[in-house]
Amino acid sequence: MDKTDIPGTFNAVGPVNETNMTRIWNKHKQTNTPLKRKVLVGMSGGVDSSVAAALLVKEGYQVAGGFIKNWSDTKDLWTGECEWRGERRDAMRVAAQLGIPLLTFDFEEQYRARVLERLFEGYENGITPNPDVLCNEEIKFGLFYEAARKAGFDFIATGHYARVARNKNKRAHLLRGIDASKDQSYFLYRIHPEALAHALFPIGEYKKTDVRKIAEELKLPTANKPDSQGICFIGKIDFKDFLRKRIESKPGTIVDSEGKIIGEHDGLDTYTIGQRQGMGVSAGGHAWYIAAKDEKKNELIVVPNREHPLLCKKELNVEDLHWLNPLPEDGVVDVVVRYHAKAIRANVQLNKTAHVLFQEPVWAPAPGQSAVFYNGDECLGGGTISEDSI
């Protein structure tokens, strides 16, 4: 077993510390001119982060790649190998082609404590947390950012489809990515303003098709690699089985809006508001949508059509607020209640929480999910949809 297989934070010359970083950069400086500021790029082994790194190299930055190991339980169906090893191998191949060092950061213990524990806790309490939001807050723009700054990097960069702008006072503003179909600013609203001020999103100015073309033109090893699926850093898994490793099944009844029993569920924790498939309900010969959960009765309440009043809300309460920049004075913003959902104009009234009054009904907001506030293309911040909203 070589050092790169040992759990921990390692690179080709040993543990990451200031002495080793100095040695890496002194060697790297000899072959990279003109020099710009140092950037640590989060390289996941996918095409987006690969192109992000390539663009920064092309611009003349002093670039290093950083592979984050957060999860080692998921194995590839065909090889039986832990998927993170294959992902890191791809990141190493790209880094080698670009002529940059690749560092590995082992945050698995912290990921379990800061992301998965909060995920399980939320589902146990009947809400639907967003692991990608938690992961960006705690890991990519938390621990990874802190490690980068401690090691002397000026910026971190990722392959997110988002943009950052800085005004004359150097205050950072998070903007939507150019590609509306891929924009990921929704998942970034909880990062700390200081981290945003030191963040670069190189592919935020590009459409996904252009990113693929750049990767192909540069002959990057990840050019034709499929996009990742599933939970951040864990991948595509059977989510119900994943929850059952921690949360005991509590079967109950599925009822329609009038209280008529039309089926059974195996635990409210595995369902979310707006869900259409996976309930096993065929009554009436049409699709059913989950509209609510009754924790006291252990009932899942479903409705027969997407436009049902129980699925459409004119107001919400949003708690656990996080701000990147202030609301406009009139409090009128666009609000997105789930990834890729339509942005709905609303008035936000602030107290300890935010009371959101929509100008038109918003569809299927789910407690635990994020409500994110936008002023035009700028993401101002957001919070968690409260259980008392539904």
C-alpha positions in Angstrom: 0.0 0.0 0.0 1.5 3.4 -0.9 0.9 6.6 0.9 -1.9 7.7 -1.4 -3.9 4.7 -0.2 -3.6 5.6 3.5 -6.6 7.5 4.9 -5.6 11.1 5.7 -4.5 14.2 4.0 -1.7 13.3 1.7 0.0 14.3 -1.5 3.0 12.9 -3.4 5.5 14.3 -0.8 3.6 13.5 2.4 1.1 15.2 4.7 0.0 18.6 3.7 1.7 21.2 5.8 3.4 24.6 5.3 6.8 23.1 4.6 5.6 20.7 2.0 3.4 23.3 0.4 6.4 25.6 0.1 8.4 22.8 -1.6 5.6 22.1 -4.0 5.1 25.7 -5.0 8.9 26.4 -5.3 9.1 23.5 -7.7 5.9 24.6 -9.5 7.0 28.2 -9.9 9.9 27.1 -12.1 7.6 26.0 -14.9 4.6 28.3 -14.6 4.9 32.0 -15.7 3.6 34.5 -15.5 2.6 33.9 -11.9 -0.8 34.9 -10.5 -2.3 34.2 -7.1 -2.6 30.7 -5.8 -5.8 28.8 -6.3 -6.8 25.4 -4.9 -9.4 23.8 -7.2 -11.8 21.2 -5.8 -11.4 18.4 -8.3 -13.9 15.6 -7.9 -12.9 13.6 -10.9 -15.7 15.0 -13.1 -15.7 17.0 -16.2 -16.9 20.3 -14.6 -14.1 20.6 -12.0 -11.6 19.4 -14.6 -12.5 22.2 -17.0 -12.5 24.7 -14.0 -8.9 23.7 -13.3 -7.9 23.9 -16.9 -9.4 27.4 -17.4 -7.5 28.7 -14.3 -4.2 27.2 -15.6 -4.8 28.9 -18.9 -5.4 32.2 -17.2 -2.0 31.9 -15.5 -3.0 31.3 -11.9 -0.8 29.1 -9.7 -3.1 26.1 -9.6 -3.3 23.0 -7.4 -6.0 20.5 -7.4 -7.7 19.3 -4.2 -9.5 16.0 -4.1 -12.0 15.7 -1.1 -12.6 12.2 0.3 -15.8 12.3 2.2 -17.2 8.8 1.8 -15.8 5.3 1.3 -18.8 3.0 1.8 -20.1 3.1 -1.8 -18.6 0.6 -4.2 -18.6 0.4 -8.0 -21.1 -2.3 -9.3 -18.5 -3.8 -11.7 -15.2 -3.6 -9.9 -16.2 -3.7 -6.3 -13.8 -0.8 -5.7 -14.7 2.1 -3.4 -15.9 4.8 -5.8 -13.8 7.5 -4.3 -10.6 5.8 -5.5 -11.8 5.8 -9.1 -12.9 9.4 -8.8 -9.5 10.4 -7.4 -7.7 8.4 -10.1 -9.6 10.5 -12.7 -8.7 13.7 -10.9 -5.0 12.6 -10.8 -5.0 12.0 -14.6 -6.4 15.4 -15.3 -4.0 17.1 -12.9 -1.1 15.3 -14.5 -2.1 16.4 -17.9 -2.5 20.0 -16.7 0.9 19.8 -14.9 -0.5 20.7 -11.5 -0.1 19.0 -8.1 -3.1 17.1 -6.6 -3.7 17.1 -2.9 -6.1 14.8 -1.1 -8.1 15.9 1.9 -9.8 13.3 4.1 -12.9 14.8 5.6 -14.9 11.6 6.0 -15.2 11.8 9.8 -16.4 15.4 9.6 -18.7 14.7 6.8 -20.5 12.0 8.8 -20.8 14.3 11.8 -21.7 17.6 10.1 -23.7 16.4 7.1 -25.0 12.9 7.5 -26.0 13.3 11.1 -28.0 16.4 10.3 -29.5 14.6 7.3 -30.6 11.6 9.4 -31.8 13.9 12.2 -34.0 15.9 9.8 -35.6 12.8 8.2 -36.2 11.3 11.7 -38.1 14.5 12.5 -40.2 14.2 9.3 -38.6 16.9 7.2 -36.5 16.8 4.0 -33.1 18.3 4.4 -30.9 19.1 1.4 -27.5 17.3 1.7 -25.9 19.4 -1.2 -26.6 22.6 0.7 -25.2 21.1 3.9 -22.1 19.8 2.1 -21.3 23.1 0.5 -21.7 24.9 3.8 -19.7 22.5 6.0 -17.2 20.8 3.6 -16.4 22.5 0.3 -16.7 26.1 1.6 -16.0 25.2 5.2 -13.3 22.7 5.9 -11.8 22.8 2.4 -11.8 26.5 2.3 -10.2 26.7 5.8 -7.5 24.2 4.8 -6.7 26.1 1.6 -6.3 29.4 3.4 -4.1 27.9 6.1 -1.9 26.4 3.3 -1.4 29.8 1.8 -3.9 29.7 -1.1 -5.5 33.0 -2.1 -8.7 31.4 -3.5 -10.5 28.2 -3.8 -12.4 27.2 -7.0 -15.0 24.7 -7.8 -16.9 23.4 -10.8 -20.2 24.9 -9.8 -22.4 26.6 -12.3 -22.5 29.9 -10.6 -20.7 33.3 -10.7 -19.3 35.7 -8.2 -18.9 39.4 -8.6 -17.0 41.8 -6.4 -17.9 45.5 -6.0 -15.5 48.4 -5.4 -15.6 47.6 -1.7 -14.5 44.0 -2.5 -17.9 42.7 -1.2 -18.7 39.5 -3.0 -22.1 38.8 -4.7 -23.2 35.4 -5.7 -24.9 35.3 -9.1 -26.7 32.6 -11.1 -24.7 30.7 -13.6 -25.1 31.6 -17.3 -26.6 28.2 -18.0 -30.1 28.4 -16.4 -30.6 24.7 -16.8 -27.5 24.0 -14.7 -27.4 27.0 -12.3 -26.3 25.8 -8.9 -26.5 29.0 -6.9 -29.4 27.5 -5.0 -27.1 25.1 -3.3 -24.6 27.8 -2.4 -26.7 30.2 -0.4 -25.4 29.0 3.0 -21.7 29.5 2.4 -20.0 32.1 4.5 -19.5 35.6 2.9 -15.8 35.4 3.6 -15.5 32.1 1.7 -17.5 33.6 -1.1 -15.1 36.5 -1.3 -12.3 34.0 -1.9 -14.2 31.8 -4.3 -13.9 31.4 -8.0 -16.4 29.6 -10.3 -14.6 29.4 -13.7 -17.3 27.6 -15.6 -20.1 29.8 -14.4 -19.8 31.9 -17.5 -20.3 28.8 -19.8 -23.1 26.5 -20.8 -22.7 22.8 -20.1 -22.4 22.0 -23.8 -19.5 24.5 -24.0 -17.8 22.9 -21.0 -18.0 19.5 -22.7 -16.5 21.0 -25.9 -13.6 22.6 -23.9 -12.9 19.3 -22.3 -12.9 17.5 -25.7 -10.7 20.2 -27.3 -8.2 19.8 -24.4 -8.5 16.0 -24.6 -9.1 15.9 -20.9 -9.5 12.3 -19.6 -12.9 13.2 -18.1 -14.3 14.9 -21.3 -17.0 12.2 -21.9 -17.5 11.1 -18.3 -21.2 11.1 -17.3 -22.4 13.6 -14.7 -22.5 12.3 -11.1 -25.9 11.4 -9.6 -27.3 11.1 -6.2 -26.2 12.5 -2.8 -23.3 14.8 -2.6 -20.1 12.7 -2.3 -22.0 9.5 -1.8 -23.5 9.1 -5.2 -26.6 7.3 -6.6 -27.9 4.9 -3.9 -31.2 3.4 -2.9 -32.2 6.2 -0.5 -34.8 4.2 1.3 -32.2 1.5 2.2 -29.8 4.3 3.1 -32.2 5.8 5.6 -33.1 2.3 7.0 -29.5 1.9 8.2 -30.3 4.5 10.8 -34.1 5.0 11.0 -36.4 2.2 12.0 -39.4 1.6 9.7 -42.7 2.8 11.1 -45.5 1.6 8.7 -48.8 3.5 8.5 -51.6 4.4 6.2 -51.9 6.5 3.1 -55.1 8.5 2.9 -56.7 10.9 0.4 -57.7 14.5 1.3 -61.0 13.2 2.7 -59.3 10.7 5.1 -60.1 7.6 3.1 -57.5 4.9 3.4 -56.1 4.0 0.0 -52.8 2.3 0.8 -50.0 1.8 3.3 -46.5 3.3 3.7 -43.5 1.9 5.4 -42.4 5.1 7.2 -43.0 8.8 6.6 -39.3 9.5 6.6 -38.8 8.2 3.1 -41.4 10.4 1.4 -41.4 14.1 0.5 -44.0 16.7 -0.4 -44.8 16.7 -4.1 -43.5 13.2 -4.7 -45.4 11.3 -7.3 -43.8 7.9 -7.7 -42.8 5.2 -5.2 -45.9 5.0 -3.1 -47.5 1.9 -4.6 -50.9 3.5 -4.7 -53.1 2.6 -7.7 -56.6 3.7 -6.4 -58.6 5.6 -9.0 -56.4 4.5 -11.8 -54.4 7.8 -11.8 -51.3 9.3 -10.3 -51.2 10.5 -6.7 -49.1 13.3 -5.2 -47.9 13.5 -1.6 -49.5 16.7 -0.1 -48.7 16.4 3.6 -47.6 14.2 6.4 -49.5 13.7 9.7 -46.9 12.7 12.2 -49.4 12.2 15.1 -51.5 9.8 13.1 -48.6 8.4 11.1 -50.5 9.1 7.9 -49.3 10.1 4.4 -51.9 12.4 2.8 -52.1 12.3 -1.0 -54.1 14.1 -3.7 -55.1 13.1 -7.2 -53.7 15.9 -9.2 -50.8 18.3 -9.4 -52.9 21.4 -9.1 -54.7 20.4 -5.9 -55.1 23.2 -3.4 -53.2 21.2 -0.7 -50.1 21.4 -2.9 -50.2 25.1 -3.6 -49.2 27.6 -1.0 -49.5 31.4 -1.0 -47.3 31.9 2.1 -44.5 30.2 4.0 -42.4 30.7 7.1 -38.6 30.3 6.6 -36.3 29.8 9.5 -32.5 29.3 10.1 -31.8 32.3 7.8 -28.4 32.9 6.2 -27.5 36.1 4.3 -24.9 36.8 1.7 -26.2 40.3 1.0 -29.3 42.2 2.4 -32.8 42.2 1.0 -33.9 45.2 -1.0 -35.6 47.9 1.1 -39.1 46.9 -0.1 -38.5 43.2 0.7 -39.7 42.1 -2.8 -37.6 39.3 -4.2 -37.9 36.1 -6.3 -38.1 33.0 -4.2 -37.1 29.4 -5.2 -38.3 26.6 -3.0 -36.6 23.7 -4.6 -33.8 23.1 -7.1 -34.9 24.1 -10.6 -38.3 25.2 -9.4 -39.8 28.3 -10.9 -38.8 31.5 -9.1 -41.9 33.2 -7.7 -42.1 36.9 -6.9 -42.8 37.5 -3.2 -42.7 39.9 -0.3 -40.4 38.9 2.5 -41.2 40.2 6.0 -38.3 39.7 8.4 -38.4 39.1 12.1 -36.6 36.2 13.8 -37.8 34.2 10.8 -39.0 35.3 7.4 -42.6 35.3 6.5 -42.9 34.9 2.7 -46.1 36.2 0.9 -46.1 35.0 -2.7 -47.7 36.9 -5.6 -48.9 33.5 -7.0 -49.2 30.1 -5.5 -45.9 28.2 -5.1 -46.0 24.4 -5.8 -45.2 21.7 -3.2 -42.9 23.5 -0.8 -41.4 20.8 1.6 -40.4 21.4 5.2 -36.7 21.1 5.6 -35.9 22.1 2.0 -34.4 25.5 1.2 -36.2 28.7 0.2 -33.6 30.8 -1.6 -34.1 34.6 -2.2 -32.9 36.3 -5.4 -32.8 39.9 -6.6 -32.5 39.5 -10.3 -29.5 37.2 -10.9 -28.1 37.7 -7.4 -28.6 35.1 -4.7 -29.1 37.1 -1.5 -29.4 34.1 0.9 -32.3 32.0 2.2 -33.3 29.6 4.9 -35.2 26.4 5.7 -38.9 26.0 5.1 -40.6 25.7 8.5 -42.9 22.8 9.4 -45.6 25.2 10.4 -45.8 26.4 6.8 -47.5 23.2 5.6 
